């Protein structure tokens, strides 16, 4: 049995880490293929992207749909449980924007909106 000391630990177990939040952020906006996610999530390796997608699928946050065609096509999308994270991710985005405004000198950073 795994023991957690608060609900936040459970949440971070599922969506914590460097890449999960970003992958979910883009998938909440609509289904994506692996190549699309690789382009959107900068600096993630192919291996780490696949591992992240598998973990999110195992946790029930995303689904993987395979199309029976040549070449093979795989598409990822959020489940209802994954979609329920949208308001949380929006709040985190807003917090990040506010933090950036307060903590950095104008022109010191740039936020590129790729979607």
N, C-alpha and C positions, 0 to 999 in steps of 0.2 A: 504494500500500500504506500502510495506517495503522500507525503504530508506537506501541506501549504499552511502558512501562518497568516495569510490574509488573501482576499479576493484578487488584489493586484498581482500577487505572485502567479495566480492561475492565468490571468490575462496576459502577463508578460511571457509566461511559458508558451502560450499559443501564438501571440503576435509580436513578441519581442525579437530582438536581433537586428542586425544591420539592414536586412533586405526584405523581410516579410511585410512590413508596413508599406514600403514602396510598391511591391508587387500587388498588394491588395488595393492600394490607391489607384493604380492604373486599371486593374480588373473590375473595380466597382464602376468604372466609367463605361464598361462594355467588354464583351469577349475579345480575347487577344490570342494570337498564335505565339509560339515560343520566340520566333524571330522578332516580332513586334515588341515583346517584353524586353528582349535583349537590347534593342535599340533605345527603349525608353528608360530602362534602369541602367544608367551609365556606370561603368567600371565593375559590373558584376560579371564573373566568369560564367561560361556555359555550364560548368559543373555545379557551381553554387546556385545558379538559376534553377536547374533541374532539381537539385536537392531541396531548395526552398519550395518549389511547386509541389513536390511530393509530400513535404511536411504539411503544407496548407491543405492539400487534398486529404491526407490522413486525418487531419483535425476537423475535417468537414466544412472548411471555409470556402473551398473552390471545388469545381468539378472539371474533369478532363473528358473531352469528347473527341473520339477518334472517328475520322471519316474513312470509309473503305474506298480508297482511290489511289491512283499512282500519279505522282509521288504521294506518300502518306501525308495526311493533314491532321493536325491535332490542334484543338482550340480549348482554351481555358476560360472559365467564367466563374463568377461567385455563386455560391449557394445562397439560400435565404439567410442562413446563419452568417455567412460572410458579408452579405449585403447589410445586415444589421449593424455592421461596424462603420457604415458610412458617416453617421453623425459624429462618431468619435474621431474618425480620421479628419473630418472637416474641422472639428475643434482643434485638433493638433496642428493642422495647417494654419489656422487663424492665429494660434498661439505662436507658432514659428515666425509668422509675418510680423506680429507685434514685437516679439523679442528682437528680430533683426532690426526693426526701426529704432528701438531703444538702445541697442547694444553696439551698433556699428555706425561709423561715420558715413554720411551720404557718399556714395561712390566706392566705398570699401568692399562691398559685396554686390553681387547681381543674382537675382533669382530668375531663372529662365523657365517659362511655362511651356513645356513641350507638348502638352496634350491639346 
